[in-house]
Amino acid sequence: MFGRRTPARASEGTFEFTLTEAEWKARLSPRQYDVLREEATERAFSSPLNDEKRKGMFHCAGCDLPVYSSEAKYDSGTGWPSFWKSEEDAVRTKEDRSLFSLRTEVHCRRCGGHFGHIFDDGPAPTGKRHCLNGLALAFKPAESA
């Protein structure tokens, strides 16, 4: 089951990679569309990316921008893929006042796709927890030498 917030949409704003709603629906699975474009949240512990331990990069599932390195991934115990930092100039944030609280929403800087939220309870050196929907990401393993 997904949680969906309305009327906020990830597509609000101006981004360098844009598609029509029909093009996004053709590009993404229905569940990915809900997360990336409608700011839904996938069920905790449902993403196979929770168990991804290989070296590589996590890319935006919407536009393929490299956004998180496996070197910044850690097990937060929350049930969602978690990272202590993003790649430089890969994400943007905005204030999220849904659910009767103030949170920091994190999205792709290139296409505006919704990734999840950033919290202040992560590990050193940043103290941040980028708590992300696995459906918003595509993992690409590092090539072996």
ABEGO torsion letter per residue (X at the ends): XBBBBOABBAABEBBABBBBAAAAAAABBAAAAAAAAAGBBBBBGABAAAABABBEBBBBAAAGBBABBAAABBBAGAGBBBBABBBBGABBBBBBABGGBBBBBBBBAAAGBBAEBBBAABBOAAGBBBBBBAAABBBBBBBBX
